[in-house]
Amino acid sequence: MIESIGLFFFLCGMAWCWESRRRKTFSVRPGLHEEIDLPFDQDFELYHNDFSLCSKKVRVCLAELNVDHGSHHIDLIETRSYENLSREFLNVNPAGTVPVLVHRGHPIYESHEQIRYAADHCGEEAPRLVPENSDTVEEMNLWVERASLTGDDPIAAMATSAGNCIPGLTLPLFSAMVEKIPVHRILTGLLFHRLRVRPIIFLAMKIVGIRRLRHLKPAVGVIRNSVRYMKVHLDALELKLEENGGVWILGDMFSLADVSWVVIFDRMREADCADVFLGGDLRPRVTAYRDRLFARASYAKGIWNHEHPAVRRGTERLQEAKRIDPQLRALLAG
């Protein structure tokens, strides 16, 4: 009996070592990689996920630019499984992250680089999303960066980017969504994820559950800091919109800055926390700006038409938990 158990664990270890060599993950340099050639059927192709914040941003950008592109949906653990850790996808992006924009077989990594690349290579007939004046371009880039989700530990940089506040604001939604994900699928991340702390967080969310989330002190601290810093970023945006007197961040020109911010507001909608930051007398210019973004055709094409059933169920589960538990509702209100 003991020998059989030992043989079982030996074979499991051998299988893991064999598979790990074929699923090597490592960080990649942002931007275009001309040295990599991937198969492609269309000039532009996008590997993306319906729920992924950065995927939404690139889809909105491509919709604004009227760029026809091939679509490859890649599951993340939030939507079903760790397809992003499969051997096939790791050939596309060894970092195991989405989105990946591919132009004529060459991948571009990191969404803030992808939208800039798309705007520069979409053809002369496409709408302009980048101003011609260099000073205005610099200003646009500052607001793109302020909305971007970057770094292996984004919550460490919440003070510099509203995008980096999003993971903390999404923790309750993650907790609600992961209820439907089998444990063995989460364990795949512990075996192969480049940043194993992430599947550990999901496993903790699975064990604790949405109703007991407020008892998990590290999560409570992250949520409160995310709310606090997001308010700072939105106050800055409110001031910017007041100063320029226009309808968009750069005034009358819709730009990559606006493409970057629409996904921030959409995640607030999904995480059922928009009322914490917007509405009524709370930042009226930002609220009106959000509504204008949601009214654009690119929002429907790039985001609303990609609403994932798992996200919809997660939002409804979160709303239900908040109705039942006033203390949870108070925590998520900041």
Wavefront OBJ file of the C-alpha trace (Angstrom):
o trace
v 0.000 0.000 0.000
v 2.743 2.452 0.989
v 4.698 1.557 -2.143
v 1.625 2.223 -4.297
v 1.122 5.627 -2.701
v 4.785 6.444 -3.198
v 4.608 5.392 -6.845
v 1.512 7.543 -7.348
v 3.211 10.683 -6.009
v 6.368 9.891 -7.972
v 4.390 9.659 -11.205
v 2.505 12.878 -10.376
v 5.813 14.646 -9.792
v 7.213 13.369 -13.069
v 4.070 14.485 -14.928
v 4.294 17.963 -13.368
v 7.979 18.308 -14.314
v 7.251 17.187 -17.870
v 4.331 19.586 -18.222
v 6.161 22.509 -16.558
v 8.897 22.336 -19.166
v 6.223 22.780 -21.822
v 4.443 25.593 -20.015
v 7.339 27.912 -19.247
v 6.138 31.363 -18.256
v 8.129 34.566 -17.976
v 7.614 38.294 -18.240
v 7.818 39.900 -21.677
v 8.866 43.332 -22.844
v 5.901 45.629 -23.638
v 5.411 46.671 -27.243
v 5.957 45.115 -30.668
v 8.022 41.921 -31.022
v 9.050 41.633 -34.666
v 11.316 38.697 -33.835
v 8.256 36.535 -33.070
v 6.183 35.071 -35.897
v 2.734 33.700 -35.122
v 0.208 32.173 -37.528
v -2.453 34.647 -38.672
v -5.395 34.882 -41.036
v -6.016 38.648 -40.836
v -3.677 41.621 -40.593
v -4.900 42.302 -37.056
v -5.864 39.570 -34.625
v -6.729 39.873 -30.941
v -6.359 37.299 -28.195
v -8.641 38.551 -25.450
v -11.072 37.726 -22.655
v -14.610 39.064 -22.260
v -14.054 40.083 -18.614
v -10.449 41.295 -18.801
v -10.212 45.044 -18.203
v -7.316 45.476 -20.615
v -9.038 43.360 -23.280
v -12.033 45.670 -23.099
v -9.801 48.670 -23.681
v -8.248 47.224 -26.829
v -11.630 46.099 -28.189
v -13.025 49.618 -27.693
v -9.968 51.078 -29.428
v -10.308 48.764 -32.423
v -14.024 49.583 -32.604
v -13.283 53.325 -32.606
v -10.715 52.822 -35.364
v -13.057 50.584 -37.396
v -10.336 47.930 -37.546
v -11.556 44.541 -38.693
v -9.711 41.828 -36.790
v -9.649 38.156 -35.971
v -10.913 37.239 -32.522
v -9.552 34.538 -30.189
v -11.318 34.363 -26.832
v -9.042 33.013 -24.101
v -10.583 31.904 -20.821
v -9.206 33.171 -17.533
v -10.024 31.459 -14.253
v -12.693 34.116 -13.616
v -14.674 33.052 -16.678
v -14.047 29.304 -16.592
v -10.475 27.988 -16.571
v -6.794 28.835 -16.929
v -6.755 28.627 -20.722
v -4.214 31.457 -20.578
v -1.774 28.926 -19.067
v -2.242 26.368 -21.841
v 0.731 25.399 -23.973
v -0.993 26.854 -27.028
v -1.541 30.291 -25.540
v 1.874 30.463 -23.884
v 3.302 30.240 -27.399
v 1.429 33.475 -28.084
v 2.356 35.162 -24.805
v 4.780 33.462 -22.398
v 3.596 35.818 -19.655
v 0.178 34.163 -19.794
v -1.732 37.452 -19.922
v -4.367 38.908 -22.216
v -4.876 40.804 -24.392
v -2.333 40.171 -27.113
v -2.696 42.183 -30.297
v -1.080 40.528 -33.313
v -0.241 42.506 -36.456
v 0.750 40.423 -39.459
v 1.994 37.691 -37.168
v 3.959 39.885 -34.755
v 2.601 40.241 -31.203
v 2.284 43.498 -29.301
v 2.183 43.111 -25.517
v 0.515 45.328 -22.876
v -2.751 47.095 -23.654
v -1.462 50.680 -23.340
v 1.117 49.831 -26.014
v -1.457 47.994 -28.124
v -3.862 50.920 -28.402
v -1.026 53.258 -29.377
v 0.196 50.775 -31.978
v -3.306 50.274 -33.399
v -3.842 54.032 -33.651
v -0.546 54.390 -35.535
v -1.057 51.456 -37.939
v -4.781 51.428 -38.690
v -4.596 53.249 -42.021
v -5.183 56.788 -43.208
v -8.966 56.477 -43.407
v -9.411 55.562 -39.733
v -10.552 58.212 -37.229
v -7.707 59.974 -35.428
v -7.381 59.117 -31.754
v -4.005 60.826 -31.253
v -3.616 64.626 -31.478
v -0.995 66.160 -33.756
v 0.387 68.621 -31.216
v 3.251 67.019 -29.244
v 2.330 68.765 -25.990
v -1.229 67.492 -26.272
v 0.085 63.998 -27.042
v 2.115 64.127 -23.843
v -0.980 65.175 -21.903
v -2.981 62.346 -23.487
v -0.297 59.823 -22.554
v -0.401 60.944 -18.928
v -4.131 60.200 -18.783
v -3.655 56.879 -20.614
v -1.094 55.861 -18.003
v -3.326 57.066 -15.179
v -6.044 54.666 -16.344
v -3.751 51.726 -17.136
v -3.481 48.530 -15.122
v 0.253 47.803 -15.014
v 2.818 45.787 -13.100
v 2.916 42.350 -11.532
v 1.662 43.864 -8.266
v -0.762 46.571 -9.414
v -2.186 47.323 -5.949
v 1.271 48.543 -4.930
v 0.828 51.482 -7.332
v -2.749 52.539 -6.605
v -1.618 56.093 -5.874
v -0.342 56.552 -9.424
v -3.107 54.916 -11.462
v -6.847 54.450 -11.274
v -6.301 51.282 -13.274
v -4.269 49.855 -10.432
v -7.162 50.514 -8.040
v -9.406 48.239 -10.082
v -8.172 44.844 -8.772
v -9.014 45.922 -5.222
v -12.437 47.206 -6.218
v -13.031 43.942 -8.076
v -12.180 41.650 -5.137
v -15.842 41.347 -4.037
v -16.888 40.514 -7.609
v -14.043 37.988 -7.885
v -15.264 36.414 -4.663
v -18.794 36.112 -6.018
v -17.672 34.750 -9.402
v -15.251 32.165 -8.038
v -18.059 30.421 -6.152
v -18.937 28.642 -9.410
v -15.344 27.685 -10.305
v -14.265 24.143 -9.281
v -11.261 24.023 -6.930
v -9.251 21.750 -9.240
v -9.283 24.442 -11.927
v -7.893 27.004 -9.495
v -5.175 24.532 -8.487
v -3.944 24.556 -12.091
v -2.785 28.101 -11.413
v -0.808 26.981 -8.361
v 1.058 24.522 -10.579
v 1.792 26.718 -13.590
v 1.061 30.423 -12.962
v 4.061 32.729 -13.174
v 2.721 34.719 -10.208
v 1.392 32.056 -7.845
v 0.079 34.647 -5.405
v -2.826 35.244 -7.795
v -4.256 31.700 -7.731
v -3.653 31.709 -3.975
v -5.873 34.799 -3.723
v -8.557 33.111 -5.811
v -8.360 30.003 -3.642
v -8.771 32.180 -0.539
v -11.790 33.866 -2.153
v -13.237 30.427 -2.893
v -12.755 29.236 0.686
v -13.953 32.404 2.407
v -16.878 33.227 0.132
v -18.524 36.570 -0.517
v -20.518 36.550 2.746
v -17.377 36.248 4.889
v -15.154 38.508 2.815
v -15.370 41.311 5.395
v -13.629 39.014 7.923
v -10.557 38.663 5.693
v -8.432 41.557 6.961
v -5.948 41.757 4.056
v -8.843 41.962 1.583
v -10.595 44.611 3.675
v -7.451 46.748 3.678
v -7.020 46.453 -0.083
v -10.655 47.354 -0.747
v -10.540 50.427 1.496
v -7.291 51.677 -0.039
v -8.671 51.097 -3.533
v -11.748 53.198 -2.740
v -9.625 55.948 -1.186
v -7.196 56.243 -4.086
v -9.885 55.925 -6.751
v -11.609 58.959 -5.253
v -8.352 60.898 -5.619
v -8.046 59.947 -9.302
v -11.664 60.812 -10.004
v -11.287 64.163 -8.267
v -8.377 64.886 -10.603
v -10.505 63.898 -13.587
v -13.372 66.095 -12.374
v -10.978 69.044 -12.194
v -9.561 68.281 -15.642
v -13.015 68.216 -17.234
v -13.891 71.486 -15.505
v -10.707 73.193 -16.707
v -10.921 72.202 -20.371
v -14.645 72.823 -20.662
v -14.968 70.108 -23.283
v -16.747 66.808 -23.481
v -13.602 64.655 -23.453
v -10.323 64.624 -21.533
v -8.547 66.620 -24.246
v -11.507 68.943 -24.779
v -13.454 68.381 -27.969
v -11.227 65.577 -29.319
v -11.996 61.971 -28.409
v -8.637 60.263 -27.876
v -6.844 57.208 -26.505
v -7.193 58.803 -23.074
v -10.966 58.382 -23.257
v -10.580 54.833 -24.601
v -8.544 54.058 -21.493
v -11.048 55.493 -19.015
v -14.263 53.921 -20.320
v -13.195 50.516 -18.989
v -12.669 51.955 -15.492
v -16.311 53.011 -15.378
v -17.509 49.730 -16.836
v -15.738 47.754 -14.112
v -17.434 49.966 -11.512
v -20.724 48.921 -13.095
v -19.819 45.239 -12.978
v -18.534 45.465 -9.408
v -21.699 47.347 -8.361
v -19.724 50.204 -6.834
v -20.418 53.118 -9.201
v -22.697 54.753 -6.626
v -19.723 55.067 -4.263
v -17.992 57.411 -6.712
v -20.604 58.910 -9.043
v -24.149 60.176 -9.211
v -25.979 63.130 -7.740
v -23.591 65.805 -6.448
v -20.644 63.397 -6.510
v -18.396 64.514 -9.379
v -21.166 65.591 -11.796
v -18.754 66.245 -14.671
v -17.248 62.771 -14.387
v -20.729 61.260 -14.197
v -21.778 63.055 -17.394
v -18.480 62.050 -19.003
v -19.121 58.398 -18.079
v -22.574 58.584 -19.632
v -21.162 60.005 -22.869
v -18.616 57.181 -23.037
v -21.315 54.562 -22.507
v -23.412 56.109 -25.290
v -20.715 55.591 -27.934
v -21.088 52.746 -30.421
v -17.618 51.478 -29.443
v -18.847 50.766 -25.909
v -21.575 48.475 -27.202
v -19.284 46.796 -29.721
v -16.210 46.448 -27.530
v -17.761 45.844 -24.096
v -21.519 45.387 -23.845
v -21.697 42.840 -26.660
v -19.026 40.824 -24.831
v -20.795 40.604 -21.484
v -19.925 37.192 -20.059
v -22.587 35.100 -18.272
v -20.181 34.419 -15.393
v -19.759 38.151 -14.831
v -23.484 38.785 -14.948
v -24.067 36.022 -12.395
v -21.257 37.370 -10.227
v -22.716 40.887 -10.201
v -26.151 39.558 -9.265
v -24.636 37.386 -6.505
v -22.713 40.385 -5.149
v -25.842 42.544 -5.124
v -27.727 39.821 -3.274
v -24.964 39.485 -0.660
v -24.975 43.249 -0.082
v -28.745 43.257 0.433
v -28.511 40.492 3.006
v -25.448 41.801 4.892
v -25.440 45.531 5.823
v -21.875 45.262 7.143
v -20.642 43.966 3.803
v -22.543 46.764 2.086
v -20.887 49.306 4.389
v -17.436 47.905 3.677
v -17.916 48.124 -0.088
v -19.214 51.673 0.274
v -15.765 52.710 1.447
l 1 2 3 4 5 6 7 8 9 10 11 12 13 14 15 16 17 18 19 20 21 22 23 24 25 26 27 28 29 30 31 32 33 34 35 36 37 38 39 40 41 42 43 44 45 46 47 48 49 50 51 52 53 54 55 56 57 58 59 60 61 62 63 64 65 66 67 68 69 70 71 72 73 74 75 76 77 78 79 80 81 82 83 84 85 86 87 88 89 90 91 92 93 94 95 96 97 98 99 100 101 102 103 104 105 106 107 108 109 110 111 112 113 114 115 116 117 118 119 120 121 122 123 124 125 126 127 128 129 130 131 132 133 134 135 136 137 138 139 140 141 142 143 144 145 146 147 148 149 150 151 152 153 154 155 156 157 158 159 160 161 162 163 164 165 166 167 168 169 170 171 172 173 174 175 176 177 178 179 180 181 182 183 184 185 186 187 188 189 190 191 192 193 194 195 196 197 198 199 200 201 202 203 204 205 206 207 208 209 210 211 212 213 214 215 216 217 218 219 220 221 222 223 224 225 226 227 228 229 230 231 232 233 234 235 236 237 238 239 240 241 242 243 244 245 246 247 248 249 250 251 252 253 254 255 256 257 258 259 260 261 262 263 264 265 266 267 268 269 270 271 272 273 274 275 276 277 278 279 280 281 282 283 284 285 286 287 288 289 290 291 292 293 294 295 296 297 298 299 300 301 302 303 304 305 306 307 308 309 310 311 312 313 314 315 316 317 318 319 320 321 322 323 324 325 326 327 328 329 330 331 332 333 334
